Amino acid sequence: MQIRVLGCSGGIGDGRHTTSLLVDDDVLIDAGSGVTALSRAALGQIDHLFLTHAHLDHVLALPLMLDSLADERQQPLIVHALPEVVEVLKCSLFNWELWPDFTRIPTPEAPFMRYEPIAVGETVALGSRRITAIPAHHTVPAAGYLLSGGRGSLIFSGDTDSHDALWETANATPDLKHLIVEASFPNALERIAHASRHYCPRTLAPDLARYLGQAQVWITHLKPGGEVQIMQEIRQTAPERLAIAALSQGQVLTGM
């Protein structure tokens, strides 16, 4: 199993793209603007999408992705998400006003898209791969994901601020190779981070200290223009024993 980073920024501009991770060739974690860089051939290989939550920067490419080649698909795209996230998509996105309801086109019996709600703690098996929804703490119902392959595991925090379950899960995953955790704002904007339930370096530091393993730690969802400052502040306070770096667009993570 390998993960290609299509987008990992907290915004756009100057080539930045919002969150989306391509797992092998057939699975997406979130559908931010990074998906728009894929070819139509690559889009046609994607059979499963796992959403962390319904905020626009994580779902904005989904309607256009479907519209670009829906009539060429041999089977529906399966969207895995918390039940609350599915309801937002139904009511606010695929509602015939903002976008057509692709769960009913061309027919309800053979649609272009199908929802499969997933609960926190539930695992979806795709061949030898296991994708498990884990808790997140955000302003809306949200999840992270634990991805396990034949050789190791990866954790993606999703959008979140401090909560026990993320670090308990990381410490309980002995084969963890990669830990992707967000840090959206510098310390000067801690008030905004708290209100929007995102990490900043000051709130992330004590949680990083709780992680006892040796996985590579990747920082994601940095807000445009603040990347250098956020990473400097993280490195000033994070445990020296941890290998920490900013996640990069186009990067490929392996070892799982």
C-alpha positions as a printed Julia matrix, in Angstrom:
256×3 Matrix{Float64}:
   0.0    0.0     0.0
   1.28   3.45   -0.85
  -0.16   6.91   -0.29
   0.25   9.73   -2.8
  -0.37  13.22   -1.43
  -2.58  15.04   -3.95
  -3.17  17.98   -1.62
  -2.27  18.79    1.98
  -2.64  22.55    2.4
  -5.1   24.44    4.53
  -5.91  26.6     1.51
  -5.08  27.38   -2.1
  -2.86  29.74   -4.1
   0.61  29.46   -5.64
   0.05  25.84   -6.56
  -1.35  24.73   -3.21
  -4.16  22.17   -3.07
  -6.47  21.15   -0.25
  -6.61  17.76    1.39
  -6.71  14.57   -0.62
  -4.68  11.37   -0.35
  -4.64   8.7    -3.06
  -4.27   5.18   -1.67
  -2.74   2.96   -4.35
  -4.8    3.77   -7.45
  -8.35   3.09   -6.33
  -9.04   4.79   -2.98
  -9.22   8.45   -1.96
  -9.07   9.88    1.52
 -10.96  13.19    1.17
 -11.65  14.97   -2.1
 -10.07  18.38   -1.82
  -8.78  20.39   -4.76
  -5.78  18.07   -5.14
  -8.04  15.61   -6.94
  -8.36  18.05   -9.84
  -4.73  17.38  -10.82
  -5.5   13.75  -11.71
  -6.02  12.63  -15.29
  -9.41  11.33  -16.37
  -7.86   7.87  -16.61
  -6.69   8.09  -12.99
 -10.08   9.39  -11.86
 -11.73   6.42  -13.53
  -9.74   3.98  -11.38
 -11.05   5.36   -8.09
 -13.76   3.13   -6.62
 -13.83   4.26   -2.96
 -13.77   7.65   -1.23
 -13.4    7.96    2.55
 -14.39  11.4     3.83
 -13.22  12.81    7.14
 -15.94  15.47    7.27
 -18.13  17.65    5.06
 -16.23  20.95    5.03
 -15.79  22.29    1.52
 -12.0   22.0     1.36
 -12.36  18.24    1.83
 -15.26  17.56   -0.57
 -15.1   20.25   -3.25
 -13.7   18.02   -6.03
 -16.26  15.23   -5.55
 -19.09  16.64   -7.73
 -16.79  17.5   -10.63
 -14.91  14.23  -10.3
 -18.16  12.33  -10.76
 -19.44  14.58  -13.52
 -16.25  14.23  -15.53
 -16.64  10.53  -16.27
 -19.71   9.2   -14.46
 -21.29   7.71  -17.6
 -18.08   5.76  -18.27
 -18.01   4.05  -14.87
 -18.86   0.36  -14.67
 -19.87   0.61  -11.01
 -20.81   3.39   -8.6
 -18.25   5.34   -6.65
 -18.7    4.29   -3.02
 -18.52   7.17   -0.54
 -17.69   6.08    3.01
 -18.4    8.68    5.7
 -19.97   9.19    9.1
 -23.79   9.16    8.92
 -23.85  12.86    9.82
 -21.5   13.63    6.93
 -23.67  11.67    4.53
 -26.67  13.74    5.61
 -24.81  16.98    4.86
 -23.91  15.73    1.39
 -27.53  14.76    0.75
 -29.04  18.01    2.03
 -26.45  20.61    1.07
 -24.47  19.32   -1.91
 -26.17  16.6    -3.96
 -29.57  18.2    -3.5
 -30.55  19.11   -7.11
 -29.91  22.78   -6.31
 -26.18  23.0    -5.74
 -25.56  19.78   -7.71
 -27.62  16.85   -9.04
 -28.15  13.84   -6.82
 -25.78  11.28   -8.32
 -27.19   8.56   -6.07
 -30.27   8.67   -8.32
 -28.63   9.23  -11.72
 -29.04   7.59  -14.16
 -31.38   5.49  -11.99
 -31.71   4.83   -8.25
 -31.05   1.15   -8.99
 -27.81   1.8   -10.91
 -26.47   5.17   -9.72
 -23.13   6.87  -10.33
 -22.5    7.15   -6.57
 -23.51   5.19   -3.5
 -23.18   6.09    0.18
 -21.89   3.6     2.73
 -22.05   5.15    6.21
 -19.21   4.18    8.5
 -19.11   4.45   12.29
 -16.1    5.39   14.4
 -14.31   2.15   15.16
 -15.65   0.39   12.08
 -13.21  -1.16    9.6
 -13.66  -1.5     5.85
 -11.63  -4.3     4.24
 -10.47  -3.74    0.66
  -8.41  -6.78   -0.22
  -5.44  -6.89    2.13
  -6.01  -3.27    3.18
  -7.96  -2.26    6.29
  -9.31   1.28    6.71
 -10.71   2.1    10.15
 -12.53   5.28   11.15
 -11.03   6.82   14.29
 -12.3    9.76   16.37
 -11.57  13.4    15.59
 -12.58  16.54   17.47
 -13.71  19.28   15.11
 -16.5   21.85   14.78
 -18.61  19.34   12.84
 -18.91  15.55   12.99
 -15.55  14.28   11.81
 -13.27  11.27   11.77
  -9.68  10.37   11.08
  -8.52   7.11    9.54
  -6.16   4.27   10.41
  -4.92   2.57    7.25
  -3.3   -0.85    7.59
  -1.62  -2.83    4.83
   0.5   -5.92    4.83
   3.66  -4.29    6.15
   2.57  -1.43    8.38
   0.02   1.25    9.19
  -0.65   4.95    8.72
  -2.8    7.31   10.8
  -4.4   10.42    9.35
  -5.82  12.7    12.04
  -8.26  14.58    9.8
  -9.18  18.08   10.95
  -9.01  18.07   14.72
  -7.73  19.63   17.88
  -6.53  17.84   20.99
  -8.32  14.66   22.02
  -7.17  11.47   23.75
  -8.33   8.91   21.2
  -5.88   9.94   18.47
  -2.84   9.38   20.65
  -4.25   6.26   22.29
  -4.76   4.82   18.82
  -1.23   5.77   17.75
   0.29   4.16   20.84
  -1.81   1.04   20.32
  -0.57   0.58   16.72
   2.86  -1.07   17.01
   3.44  -1.24   13.23
   2.7    2.48   12.69
   5.01   3.86    9.99
   3.46   7.28    9.36
   1.46   9.61   11.61
  -0.13  12.51    9.73
  -1.48  15.17   12.08
  -2.75  18.63   11.32
  -1.48  21.97   12.64
  -3.38  24.74   10.94
  -2.31  27.95   12.68
   0.77  29.49   14.31
   0.73  30.17   18.03
  -0.17  33.83   17.47
  -3.52  32.62   16.15
  -4.18  30.13   18.93
  -7.54  31.77   19.67
  -8.68  31.13   16.11
  -7.31  27.59   16.26
  -9.28  26.92   19.42
 -12.51  28.39   18.05
 -12.24  26.37   14.86
 -10.95  23.24   16.63
  -7.61  22.97   14.93
  -4.18  22.34   16.39
  -1.51  25.03   16.67
   2.08  24.22   17.79
   1.42  25.12   21.42
  -1.52  22.7    21.7
   0.12  20.01   19.59
   3.36  19.83   21.59
   2.0   18.1    24.72
   0.12  15.59   22.58
   3.22  14.77   20.53
   4.96  14.09   23.85
   2.3   11.48   24.57
   3.22   9.48   21.48
   5.65   6.75   22.49
   6.34   5.15   19.12
   8.84   5.85   16.35
   6.65   6.58   13.33
   7.54   9.47   11.07
   5.33  12.42   12.03
   4.01  14.51    9.13
   2.34  17.89    9.66
  -0.54  18.74    7.35
  -3.24  21.38    6.77
  -0.9   24.33    7.36
  -2.57  27.59    6.39
  -1.08  29.33    3.34
   1.65  31.8     4.24
   2.1   30.41    7.73
   3.87  27.19    6.86
   7.43  28.23    7.81
   6.4   29.79   11.11
   4.18  26.87   12.11
   6.92  24.33   11.44
   9.52  26.43   13.29
   7.25  26.63   16.33
   6.55  22.89   16.22
  10.25  22.04   16.09
  10.98  24.37   19.03
   8.6   22.49   21.34
   8.26  18.94   19.98
  10.19  16.05   21.57
  13.63  15.75   19.96
  13.24  11.97   19.68
  10.5   12.35   17.04
  11.18  12.74   13.33
   8.85  15.57   12.23
   8.44  17.2     8.83
   5.82  19.05    6.83
   3.79  16.88    4.48
   4.39  17.86    0.87
   2.13  17.85   -2.15
   3.19  15.1    -4.55
   4.93  13.13   -1.83
   4.54   9.34   -1.81
   4.45   7.47    1.51
   5.36   3.78    1.52
   6.08   0.98    3.99
   2.51  -0.05    4.71
